[in-house]
Amino acid sequence: MSVVEIPPKSIAQFNALGTTAELITDPATLGDALSCLVQELEAIDLACSRFRADSEVMRLRAAAGQWVTASALFREALHAGVRAAAATDGDVDPTVGASLDALGWDRDFGVVVSRGEPAKIALVPAAGWRRIEIDDERERVRVPTGVTIDLGATAKALAADRAATAAYAATGAGVLVNLGGDVAVAGPAPAPGWPVLVTDDHRTSTDADGETVAIHSGGLATSSTTVRRWQTPYGFVHHIVDPRHGAPAPEVWRTVSVCAASCVDANTASTAAIVRGERAPVWLQSLALPARLVRVDGRVVHTDGWPDAEEQPWAA
């Protein structure tokens, strides 16, 4: 998770989307910026939640292969998910909803961890992102019967990007939005950049537990196998699934943090890196993405562009 170190008078924090939402901007425009963030979070939840019956994701599943009228936001979120799949050769696939259901994550995460282990689990490969049809001209979408969309790798990051852009447009002040480690910035940054503490433990917020970097534009995202975990009859599983098999990705990295041109791009890359395992550093390097990868035993690997401890912190 990423924790931002800024004087508290310019910060708003609250729970949303199953995590902590954080907004940082000029104190004089905090209220207007906060309204933009809340509006974006409410809209993305209604469009993309897998855990509310009235969401567009669930209406699409219930349509059983028929075309469904879709909002501009839902179509944008689906496009982001499809682009993520294409950019990662399918390592990030928005049709893993049934895979996660079969592993036991079929309710809000708080319910999953409080109910104990599910009676049984199964491995269900992703349906395949190429089966998603998006008709922007007629404002509709379609997936085959039995396909459940899960946009966990992109929707929250998209909300961060959209909220930061909207808040800057509304206020003219620089803004940082942090949704549980999905960080997006817009507008003028503070002179040294926005300082962000990247840590492997979402409960910690000290430099001793991570690395502080600063970003001036774009986004930073951290994907982790340590937080979204739950008990099954076969032991603990985590939420980052290899779409080809429907199984949780092997735990080579406990966290991967990436900087990119947007939060969606950053979270796409960090999620794919978890799935790719040992191949991840070379892949991230080939894309010129600054990244910090932490092995299960705590050893840290950096790609070019991520600052060494001796350097003045910066990223992106």
N, C-alpha and C positions, 0 to 999 in steps of 0.2 A: 504494500500500500504506500501511497505517497502522502506525506503530511507537509503542509506549507507553513513556513515560519514568517509571519507578518504580524505587526501589531494588532491586537485583538479588536480594537475599535472599528476596524474596517472589514471584519469577518462576520458572515452569517453561516450558521451550521444547523442542520436539521436532518432527520431520518427520511429517506426516500428510496424507492426502488430496491429495498432490502439492504441498503447500505447507508453511509453518511454522505450527505451532500454538503459541499462547502463552497462559499462564494467569497471572493476577495476583490475589492475595488476601492475607489475613492469613497471615504465615509459620506461625503456630501451626496453621492448618487447611489448609495447602497440600497435604499428602498426601491428605486426604480429598477435597478439591476436584479434585485431579488424577485420582483414580480415577473420579470422575463424568465428567470430560472424556474420558478414554480410553474409557470404556464407550460414551459417545454417539458418538464418532468411529468406533469399531469397528462399531456398529450401523448408522450412516448409510452407511458404506462397503458393508456387506453388502446393504443395501436398495437403494442408489441408484447404485452404480458402473456405468459403461458399459464398464469395462475388466476385469471379473472374471466368469468364466463362471458362478459360483455366485450372483451377485447377483439380487435380485428383478427389477431392470430387465431383465436378460438372459433370465431365465425368462419374463418377460412377452412379450418379443419372440419367443422360441422357441415360444410357445403358438399362434402363427399364427391369431389371432382368437378363441381360446377363452378362457373365464373361467379365471382363475388365483387360487388362494388367496393372500391378501396379508396381511402383518403389519400391525399397527396403525400402526407407524412408516412403512411404505411408503405406506399409504393417507393418512396425515397429510402426507407429503412430496408425494404427488400432488395432494392438495387444495390445498397451498400453491402448487404450480405452476399449477394451474387458476385459483386466485384471482389470481395474478400476471398471467396472460394476460387475464383479464376486466378487471382494473384498468388495464391498459395498452393496451386495444383490440388485443390480439394482438401487440404489439411484443416481449413476452417470452412465448415459446411453448415449453412442455415437450416438443413433438413435433419438435424440430429435430435429433434424434439422427442421422437419415439425412442431413440437410444437412451436419453436421460430418463424418460418415464420408466423404461425397462430396468434401469439401474436403481430405481427407487426415488428419484427426484421428480415426483409427479404432483407435488404441492409446493406452496410457499416454503422456503428453506427452513424457516423457524419451525414449521410443522414437521418437516422431515427429520430434523435432529431431535425433536422432543418426543416423537412417537416411538423411538427405538428402531431396531433394524426391521426392514421389510421381511415378509414371510419368504419371499423368493425374489431373485433377480434374473435377468437374462441379458444376453448380448445381442443387440439389434443394430446392424449397420445402418448408416444414414441412407435415406431414400435417394439422395443424389440431387445436388443443387441445380443441375441442368433441367430438372423437371418442373422448376418454378416458371410460371408464365406471367409476365407483367405487361398489360396493355394500357399504356399511358393515355393513348388517344381516347379510349373508351372508359378510362378510369376504373379498371377492374383487374383482378388477379385470379390465378387458378393454380391448384396443385392436385395431384392425383389423390384418389381416395386412400385414406390411411396415413397420409403425410402430415406430420406436425412440425411447424416451423419453430425454431428456437434461435433468436437473434442475440443470444447472450454475449457473443464475441464482438458485436458491432452496435447494438441499439443504444446501450448506455453511453458508449463513446460518442455516438452520433448526437445524443442529447447534450453531452458536454460541449461538443463543437457548436451545435445550433444555439445553445443557451449563451455561450460566450460571445458569439457573433451578434446575437440579438441584443444582449445587454450593452455591448459596445455601441451598436447602432442607435440604441435608445438614449444613451447617456453621454457618449463621446469620451468616456473615461476608460482607461485600461482595466481589464477584468481577467480574473482567473477563476475557472470553475473546476472543482475536483469532486468527482463522483466515485467514491470508494477506490481511488487510485487511478481513475481515468481523468487525466488533467488536460484541459484545453485553455488557451489564452487567446485574447483578441485585444486589439488596440495597443497604445503605447505601453511598454513594460517599464518598470522601475529601472533606473540607470544601470545597475549591475545585472538586471534580469530578475525574473520571479524565482526566488530560491525554493527548491522543493527537496524535502528529505525523502529519499528512496530507501525503504527498509523492508526486511523480510518478514517482520512480525507486525501485523496490523494493530497490535496493542501498544507498540512502542513509538516514541516520537523524539528520540535523542540521537545526536550525531554518532554516539558510540555504537548504535545499533544499525547504522546504515551509512549512506553517502548523501551529501547535499550537493545538488547541481542547480543550475539556474537556466531557465529557458526564456527566450525572447519572443518566440512565435511558435505556432503549430501546437503539437501536443506531446504528452508523455503518458505511457500506460504501463502498468505492471500486471502481469498474469501470474497466478500462483496456484500451486496444488495443495497449499497448507491451510487454507481458510474454508473453502466450500468442500467439506469432507463429511461423510456420514457412514454409519455402521451398516454392514450387510451380513448375511450369514457366512460370507467368505472373507470378512475383514473390512477394513475401511476402503472406500472408493472416493475419488474426487471428480470434479465436474468438467474437466477438460477431456473430451472424448476424442479418440481417433475415429474419424467418421467411417473408415473402411471396415472396421471391426465392431464398432459400438462399445469398445472397452475403454476405460480410462487410459490415457496415454501413460507409458512407462515413466516412472518418476526419476528422470535424469536431472532435471532442474526443479528446485522448489519454488523459485521465482525467476521471471524474466522481465526486465524493464527495458523499454525501447522508446526512443524519441523519433518523431517523424513529422511530416508536414501537417498532419491533422491527428486528432485523437483516434479517429477511426483507423487510420493507417497504422498508428502506433499499436493499438490493441489487436488489430489483425496480425501484425508481425509478432507480437509477444505471445499470442495464443498459438500461432503456428509454430513458434520456436519450441514451446512445451511439447507439442505433438512430434516435432522432428527430432527431438532428443539430441544425440551427439552431432547430428548434422547441422544443428541450428547456428552455431557461431559462423561457420563458413558461409551459410546462406545469408545471414544478416550482413556479414562483411561484403558479400557480393552486391547487396543493395545499398551499401554505404549508409547503413542505419546505425547510429550510436546505440549501444546496448550494454546492459549489465546482466549477466546470467549467473545465478547462484546454484551450485550443485547441492544435492541433498546433504552432503557432509559439510557444507558451508564454504567450500572453495569458490572463489569468484573469478569469472572470466569476463573481460571487456572486449568489445570490438572497437575499431578505430573511431575516434570522435567522442567516445565517452571519456571524461577526464580522469586521469590518474589522481591518486590522493595528493600528490605533490603539486598538481596544477591548480590554477585559479578555476573554481568550478564553473562549468558551463555545459550546456548540451543543446541539441537541436540547431 
